[in-house]
Amino acid sequence: MWGFDFHQGSTTLMSLAKQTTTIMTSSTSFPPILVFDAVSGEYRDPSDSAGTTAKVDAPTRTVLVTGASGLLGRQVQRQFARAGWRAVGTGLNRINPPDVVKLNILNVKDINSVLDDVKPNVVVHCAANRFPDSCTANPAAARNINVQASRALAEATVARGIFLIYISTDYVFPGRPGEAPYKSTSDPDPPNVYGRTKLEGERAVLDVATQANARNKAVVIRVPVLYGSCDEPKESAVNVLMSQLWAAQKLSSSEPKIQVDDYALRFPTNTEDVGRVCRDVSDFYPSTENAGRVLPKILQFSSEDQMTKWQIVQTFAEITGLPLDNLAPSKPEDEPSDGTTRPYDCHLDTSELKDLGIDASTVGFREWWSKELGVFQR
């Protein structure tokens, strides 16, 4: 944590920006999620400067989180671990056994091998191509990971009686003005390749469970744009806006201003909150009390903090005290230059979660970023 005086000069602000960029973009190895002290019977989180501990028995349940080296997967894994689960993540390149093990999600043999080695009670499937531009550029590759790999994982988990959570997106909906909020039962109509492949992935996973008559063994959780702690700002469409604010401080008055979208409505949601919901759903669905119930196959989770990207940047500027002089709001072109259509408003209705009694609250956007940046307004 670090703070600064809003009344100091621009030199201090630029120095702060440089420090923050370094902090946000540094690549570090993943620490163990929790360290178990067999003598005290406590799990310790080595990343927690306050020394918070969780007094729990040795884990009796195991979760496997795919894509645990990414923006969301890392926090999902941590939320389970802090609740006393044995939490194992998977990654392709950024691995750190035994906490994050290697898995090529496109390889069926690898999937079966990891499941047999880890023997999880729950799998949270976060691994995906979640970048719309990339999906548009290579639809076949996007379909392989978002659809085919998800189907293969579902077949493997259902065959072993493992509960599966498939993380999906609000981009399964068209986002046309006046239609939101969308319920989980609303008709999907994805506006781009990314949304289409994630919808196909949803259907593949649920179809596998239905064909196997595996009731309550697979559930989809749709989420909107995410933000949170990460190694690289580019991992999040929200975090990267902070980098743009820093970059704008270095521009001269003769250089073009950085254009920031002020059209599409976003509902940025924190990855820690998503991790908590995944954990609560994993407690709820497999519980013996719900064995005879038919539970929803699709759930939705979202913050209620509505803002455009420009409003997000304005919030960052207010928190940090950095000027917006070299940035400007913009509206989208009728035909997107990258070929990827973005929806206007895909706000998700979260009533299914609330009806189940699962906490659907979220941390405030400004509150989280103020703490993350270590800024104390005066």
Salt bridges, closest charged atoms under 4 A:
ASP5 OD2 - ARG378 NH1 3.36
GLU42 OE1 - ARG44 NH2 2.93
GLU42 OE2 - LYS55 NZ 2.51
ASP45 OD2 - ARG78 NH1 3.02
ASP45 OD2 - ARG82 NH1 2.32
ASP48 OD2 - ARG82 NH2 3.55
ASP116 OD1 - ARG160 NE 2.85
ASP133 OD1 - ARG342 NH1 3.04
GLU179 OE2 - ARG176 NE 2.74
ASP189 OD2 - ARG176 NH1 3.31
GLU200 OE1 - ARG143 NE 2.85
GLU202 OE1 - ARG222 NH2 2.86
ASP207 OD2 - ARG151 NH1 3.91
ASP231 OD2 - ARG74 NH2 3.80
ASP231 OD2 - ARG94 NH1 3.36
GLU235 OE1 - ARG74 NH2 3.97
GLU235 OE2 - ARG94 NH1 3.86
ASP273 OD1 - ARG276 NH1 2.97
ASP280 OD1 - ARG279 NH2 3.30
ASP283 OD1 - ARG61 NH1 2.78
GLU304 OE1 - HIS347 NE2 3.03
GLU318 OE1 - ARG366 NH2 2.57
ASP338 OD2 - ARG342 NH1 3.06
ASP349 OD2 - LYS183 NZ 3.82
ASP359 OD2 - ARG276 NE 3.70
GLU367 OE2 - LYS371 NZ 3.42
